[in-house]
Amino acid sequence: MKKAVFTAMATGIFFSALAVNSSATILFEDDFSSGDLSSWNYVVYGEVVHSPTDSGNNVLSFSDINSGGDTFSSLIENTGAATYTLSFDYYTTDGTDVRNGGGFAGIDDDGVKGNDHIWYLGTPEYLSVTYLPQATDGWKNVSYTFSLPDTWTSFSLMFEDFRAPARDAFFDNIVLSDSNGVSDGNPAPVPEPATVFLFGVGLSALAGAQLRRRK
């Protein structure tokens, strides 16, 4: 019985080591608690306002509508990950199913309006995007996983309010992370020392359990 428990513990340590090395890395985040857009590279009409549902919480909104991107994050390095995941909270005061507030989210190749960009999330009427949720009954968490174009060495996150009137689309708790996996042709990430240590402990424990079982 003790051997079984010991083996189970060793196996747990072993897989914990693998889990540490495979966890996602946060590359960019902003909850707008600073009250400004200092983490953003290029801003047209983007502004930090009080949440329409909680005046004590700051969120991103837009003082006017815009196309081609409105608010761009600081540049983010292409880490070579196979995929990236963008998550955020979204709310709209627009109750029309077709319009859905006019909010859009995507990426840009250099963090400057007017260059290469890709929209991933947006409102109905636009068939090339995944629709943002109809969120008039409360904030909705949105998560979207994507891969970068092969030629992009860096990129920025990009948001806008495209449909009039302005100030009816709101974003909060924006987080970008990578999968910590790598695309073909890119080197694998080097494990951190703590991960290597846990990996060694796991292997040693498993080997010890096997030796005792044979005696």
Contacts in CASP RR format, 6 or more apart in sequence:
PFRMAT RR
TARGET T0000
AUTHOR 0000-0000-0000
METHOD contacts of the structure
MODEL  1
MKKAVFTAMATGIFFSALAVNSSATILFEDDFSSGDLSSWNYVVYGEVVH
SPTDSGNNVLSFSDINSGGDTFSSLIENTGAATYTLSFDYYTTDGTDVRN
GGGFAGIDDDGVKGNDHIWYLGTPEYLSVTYLPQATDGWKNVSYTFSLPD
TWTSFSLMFEDFRAPARDAFFDNIVLSDSNGVSDGNPAPVPEPATVFLFG
VGLSALAGAQLRRRK
3 209 0 8 1.000
3 212 0 8 1.000
3 213 0 8 1.000
6 205 0 8 1.000
6 209 0 8 1.000
7 206 0 8 1.000
7 209 0 8 1.000
9 205 0 8 1.000
10 202 0 8 1.000
10 205 0 8 1.000
10 206 0 8 1.000
10 208 0 8 1.000
10 209 0 8 1.000
11 202 0 8 1.000
11 206 0 8 1.000
12 202 0 8 1.000
13 198 0 8 1.000
13 201 0 8 1.000
13 202 0 8 1.000
13 205 0 8 1.000
14 199 0 8 1.000
14 202 0 8 1.000
14 203 0 8 1.000
14 205 0 8 1.000
14 206 0 8 1.000
16 198 0 8 1.000
17 195 0 8 1.000
17 198 0 8 1.000
17 199 0 8 1.000
17 200 0 8 1.000
17 201 0 8 1.000
17 202 0 8 1.000
18 199 0 8 1.000
20 192 0 8 1.000
20 194 0 8 1.000
20 195 0 8 1.000
20 198 0 8 1.000
21 180 0 8 1.000
21 189 0 8 1.000
21 191 0 8 1.000
21 192 0 8 1.000
21 195 0 8 1.000
21 199 0 8 1.000
22 180 0 8 1.000
22 181 0 8 1.000
23 180 0 8 1.000
24 85 0 8 1.000
24 177 0 8 1.000
24 178 0 8 1.000
24 179 0 8 1.000
24 180 0 8 1.000
25 79 0 8 1.000
25 177 0 8 1.000
25 178 0 8 1.000
25 180 0 8 1.000
26 175 0 8 1.000
26 176 0 8 1.000
26 177 0 8 1.000
27 76 0 8 1.000
27 77 0 8 1.000
27 79 0 8 1.000
27 84 0 8 1.000
27 176 0 8 1.000
27 177 0 8 1.000
27 178 0 8 1.000
28 39 0 8 1.000
28 73 0 8 1.000
28 74 0 8 1.000
28 76 0 8 1.000
28 157 0 8 1.000
28 174 0 8 1.000
28 175 0 8 1.000
28 176 0 8 1.000
29 173 0 8 1.000
29 174 0 8 1.000
29 175 0 8 1.000
29 176 0 8 1.000
30 39 0 8 1.000
30 40 0 8 1.000
30 60 0 8 1.000
30 73 0 8 1.000
30 174 0 8 1.000
31 58 0 8 1.000
31 172 0 8 1.000
31 173 0 8 1.000
31 174 0 8 1.000
32 48 0 8 1.000
32 58 0 8 1.000
32 59 0 8 1.000
32 60 0 8 1.000
32 172 0 8 1.000
33 58 0 8 1.000
34 48 0 8 1.000
34 58 0 8 1.000
35 48 0 8 1.000
35 58 0 8 1.000
36 48 0 8 1.000
37 43 0 8 1.000
37 46 0 8 1.000
37 47 0 8 1.000
37 48 0 8 1.000
37 60 0 8 1.000
37 71 0 8 1.000
39 73 0 8 1.000
39 74 0 8 1.000
40 71 0 8 1.000
40 72 0 8 1.000
40 73 0 8 1.000
40 74 0 8 1.000
41 72 0 8 1.000
41 73 0 8 1.000
41 74 0 8 1.000
41 75 0 8 1.000
41 111 0 8 1.000
41 112 0 8 1.000
41 156 0 8 1.000
42 71 0 8 1.000
42 72 0 8 1.000
42 111 0 8 1.000
42 112 0 8 1.000
42 113 0 8 1.000
42 156 0 8 1.000
43 70 0 8 1.000
43 71 0 8 1.000
43 72 0 8 1.000
44 66 0 8 1.000
44 69 0 8 1.000
44 70 0 8 1.000
44 71 0 8 1.000
44 113 0 8 1.000
45 62 0 8 1.000
45 63 0 8 1.000
45 64 0 8 1.000
45 65 0 8 1.000
45 66 0 8 1.000
45 70 0 8 1.000
45 71 0 8 1.000
45 161 0 8 1.000
45 166 0 8 1.000
46 60 0 8 1.000
46 61 0 8 1.000
46 62 0 8 1.000
46 63 0 8 1.000
46 70 0 8 1.000
46 71 0 8 1.000
47 60 0 8 1.000
47 61 0 8 1.000
47 62 0 8 1.000
47 63 0 8 1.000
48 58 0 8 1.000
48 59 0 8 1.000
48 60 0 8 1.000
48 61 0 8 1.000
49 58 0 8 1.000
49 59 0 8 1.000
49 60 0 8 1.000
49 61 0 8 1.000
49 167 0 8 1.000
49 170 0 8 1.000
50 56 0 8 1.000
50 57 0 8 1.000
50 58 0 8 1.000
50 59 0 8 1.000
51 57 0 8 1.000
51 58 0 8 1.000
51 59 0 8 1.000
51 91 0 8 1.000
51 170 0 8 1.000
51 172 0 8 1.000
52 91 0 8 1.000
52 93 0 8 1.000
52 170 0 8 1.000
53 91 0 8 1.000
53 138 0 8 1.000
53 139 0 8 1.000
57 172 0 8 1.000
58 172 0 8 1.000
59 91 0 8 1.000
59 170 0 8 1.000
59 171 0 8 1.000
59 172 0 8 1.000
60 71 0 8 1.000
60 159 0 8 1.000
60 170 0 8 1.000
60 171 0 8 1.000
60 172 0 8 1.000
60 174 0 8 1.000
61 161 0 8 1.000
61 167 0 8 1.000
61 169 0 8 1.000
61 170 0 8 1.000
61 171 0 8 1.000
62 70 0 8 1.000
62 71 0 8 1.000
62 160 0 8 1.000
62 161 0 8 1.000
62 166 0 8 1.000
62 167 0 8 1.000
62 169 0 8 1.000
63 166 0 8 1.000
63 167 0 8 1.000
64 161 0 8 1.000
64 166 0 8 1.000
65 102 0 8 1.000
65 160 0 8 1.000
65 161 0 8 1.000
65 162 0 8 1.000
65 163 0 8 1.000
65 164 0 8 1.000
65 165 0 8 1.000
65 166 0 8 1.000
66 160 0 8 1.000
66 161 0 8 1.000
66 162 0 8 1.000
67 160 0 8 1.000
67 162 0 8 1.000
68 113 0 8 1.000
68 114 0 8 1.000
68 117 0 8 1.000
68 160 0 8 1.000
69 104 0 8 1.000
69 108 0 8 1.000
69 113 0 8 1.000
69 114 0 8 1.000
69 117 0 8 1.000
69 158 0 8 1.000
69 159 0 8 1.000
69 160 0 8 1.000
70 113 0 8 1.000
70 158 0 8 1.000
70 159 0 8 1.000
70 160 0 8 1.000
70 161 0 8 1.000
71 158 0 8 1.000
71 159 0 8 1.000
71 160 0 8 1.000
72 108 0 8 1.000
72 111 0 8 1.000
72 112 0 8 1.000
72 113 0 8 1.000
72 156 0 8 1.000
72 157 0 8 1.000
72 158 0 8 1.000
73 111 0 8 1.000
73 156 0 8 1.000
73 157 0 8 1.000
73 158 0 8 1.000
73 174 0 8 1.000
73 176 0 8 1.000
74 156 0 8 1.000
75 110 0 8 1.000
75 111 0 8 1.000
75 154 0 8 1.000
75 155 0 8 1.000
75 156 0 8 1.000
76 154 0 8 1.000
76 155 0 8 1.000
76 156 0 8 1.000
76 157 0 8 1.000
76 176 0 8 1.000
77 153 0 8 1.000
77 154 0 8 1.000
78 148 0 8 1.000
78 152 0 8 1.000
78 153 0 8 1.000
78 154 0 8 1.000
78 155 0 8 1.000
79 178 0 8 1.000
80 148 0 8 1.000
80 178 0 8 1.000
80 181 0 8 1.000
80 182 0 8 1.000
80 183 0 8 1.000
80 186 0 8 1.000
81 178 0 8 1.000
81 179 0 8 1.000
81 180 0 8 1.000
81 181 0 8 1.000
81 182 0 8 1.000
81 183 0 8 1.000
82 147 0 8 1.000
82 179 0 8 1.000
82 181 0 8 1.000
82 182 0 8 1.000
82 183 0 8 1.000
83 145 0 8 1.000
83 146 0 8 1.000
83 147 0 8 1.000
83 178 0 8 1.000
83 179 0 8 1.000
83 181 0 8 1.000
84 145 0 8 1.000
84 146 0 8 1.000
84 147 0 8 1.000
84 148 0 8 1.000
84 176 0 8 1.000
84 177 0 8 1.000
84 178 0 8 1.000
84 179 0 8 1.000
85 143 0 8 1.000
85 144 0 8 1.000
85 145 0 8 1.000
85 146 0 8 1.000
85 176 0 8 1.000
85 177 0 8 1.000
85 178 0 8 1.000
85 179 0 8 1.000
86 105 0 8 1.000
86 106 0 8 1.000
86 120 0 8 1.000
86 143 0 8 1.000
86 144 0 8 1.000
86 145 0 8 1.000
86 146 0 8 1.000
86 157 0 8 1.000
86 174 0 8 1.000
86 175 0 8 1.000
86 176 0 8 1.000
87 141 0 8 1.000
87 142 0 8 1.000
87 143 0 8 1.000
87 144 0 8 1.000
87 173 0 8 1.000
87 174 0 8 1.000
87 175 0 8 1.000
87 176 0 8 1.000
87 177 0 8 1.000
88 105 0 8 1.000
88 141 0 8 1.000
88 142 0 8 1.000
88 171 0 8 1.000
88 172 0 8 1.000
88 173 0 8 1.000
88 174 0 8 1.000
88 175 0 8 1.000
89 139 0 8 1.000
89 140 0 8 1.000
89 141 0 8 1.000
89 142 0 8 1.000
89 171 0 8 1.000
89 172 0 8 1.000
89 173 0 8 1.000
90 103 0 8 1.000
90 132 0 8 1.000
90 133 0 8 1.000
90 135 0 8 1.000
90 139 0 8 1.000
90 140 0 8 1.000
90 141 0 8 1.000
90 142 0 8 1.000
90 169 0 8 1.000
90 170 0 8 1.000
90 171 0 8 1.000
91 135 0 8 1.000
91 136 0 8 1.000
91 138 0 8 1.000
91 139 0 8 1.000
91 140 0 8 1.000
91 169 0 8 1.000
91 170 0 8 1.000
91 172 0 8 1.000
92 100 0 8 1.000
92 101 0 8 1.000
92 102 0 8 1.000
92 103 0 8 1.000
92 132 0 8 1.000
92 134 0 8 1.000
92 135 0 8 1.000
92 136 0 8 1.000
92 168 0 8 1.000
92 169 0 8 1.000
92 170 0 8 1.000
93 101 0 8 1.000
93 136 0 8 1.000
93 167 0 8 1.000
93 168 0 8 1.000
93 170 0 8 1.000
94 100 0 8 1.000
94 101 0 8 1.000
94 102 0 8 1.000
94 136 0 8 1.000
94 168 0 8 1.000
94 169 0 8 1.000
95 101 0 8 1.000
95 134 0 8 1.000
95 136 0 8 1.000
97 124 0 8 1.000
97 134 0 8 1.000
98 123 0 8 1.000
98 124 0 8 1.000
98 125 0 8 1.000
99 123 0 8 1.000
99 124 0 8 1.000
99 125 0 8 1.000
99 163 0 8 1.000
100 122 0 8 1.000
100 123 0 8 1.000
100 124 0 8 1.000
100 131 0 8 1.000
100 132 0 8 1.000
100 133 0 8 1.000
100 134 0 8 1.000
101 123 0 8 1.000
101 132 0 8 1.000
101 161 0 8 1.000
101 163 0 8 1.000
101 168 0 8 1.000
101 169 0 8 1.000
102 122 0 8 1.000
102 123 0 8 1.000
102 161 0 8 1.000
102 162 0 8 1.000
102 163 0 8 1.000
102 168 0 8 1.000
102 169 0 8 1.000
103 122 0 8 1.000
103 123 0 8 1.000
103 132 0 8 1.000
103 159 0 8 1.000
103 160 0 8 1.000
103 161 0 8 1.000
103 162 0 8 1.000
103 163 0 8 1.000
103 169 0 8 1.000
103 171 0 8 1.000
104 119 0 8 1.000
104 121 0 8 1.000
104 122 0 8 1.000
104 123 0 8 1.000
104 129 0 8 1.000
104 132 0 8 1.000
104 159 0 8 1.000
104 160 0 8 1.000
104 161 0 8 1.000
104 162 0 8 1.000
105 119 0 8 1.000
105 120 0 8 1.000
105 121 0 8 1.000
105 122 0 8 1.000
105 132 0 8 1.000
105 142 0 8 1.000
105 144 0 8 1.000
105 157 0 8 1.000
105 158 0 8 1.000
105 159 0 8 1.000
105 171 0 8 1.000
106 117 0 8 1.000
106 118 0 8 1.000
106 119 0 8 1.000
106 120 0 8 1.000
106 121 0 8 1.000
106 157 0 8 1.000
106 158 0 8 1.000
106 159 0 8 1.000
107 117 0 8 1.000
107 118 0 8 1.000
107 120 0 8 1.000
107 146 0 8 1.000
107 148 0 8 1.000
107 155 0 8 1.000
107 156 0 8 1.000
107 157 0 8 1.000
107 158 0 8 1.000
108 115 0 8 1.000
108 116 0 8 1.000
108 117 0 8 1.000
108 118 0 8 1.000
108 155 0 8 1.000
108 156 0 8 1.000
108 157 0 8 1.000
108 158 0 8 1.000
109 115 0 8 1.000
109 116 0 8 1.000
109 117 0 8 1.000
109 149 0 8 1.000
109 152 0 8 1.000
109 154 0 8 1.000
109 155 0 8 1.000
110 116 0 8 1.000
110 154 0 8 1.000
110 155 0 8 1.000
110 156 0 8 1.000
111 155 0 8 1.000
111 156 0 8 1.000
111 158 0 8 1.000
117 158 0 8 1.000
118 146 0 8 1.000
118 149 0 8 1.000
119 126 0 8 1.000
119 128 0 8 1.000
119 129 0 8 1.000
119 158 0 8 1.000
120 129 0 8 1.000
120 130 0 8 1.000
120 144 0 8 1.000
120 146 0 8 1.000
121 129 0 8 1.000
121 130 0 8 1.000
121 131 0 8 1.000
121 132 0 8 1.000
121 142 0 8 1.000
121 144 0 8 1.000
122 129 0 8 1.000
122 130 0 8 1.000
122 131 0 8 1.000
122 132 0 8 1.000
123 129 0 8 1.000
123 131 0 8 1.000
123 132 0 8 1.000
123 162 0 8 1.000
123 163 0 8 1.000
124 131 0 8 1.000
130 144 0 8 1.000
132 140 0 8 1.000
132 142 0 8 1.000
133 140 0 8 1.000
133 142 0 8 1.000
139 172 0 8 1.000
145 179 0 8 1.000
147 183 0 8 1.000
148 155 0 8 1.000
150 183 0 8 1.000
157 174 0 8 1.000
157 176 0 8 1.000
159 171 0 8 1.000
161 167 0 8 1.000
161 168 0 8 1.000
161 169 0 8 1.000
180 189 0 8 1.000
181 188 0 8 1.000
181 189 0 8 1.000
182 188 0 8 1.000
182 189 0 8 1.000
191 199 0 8 1.000
END
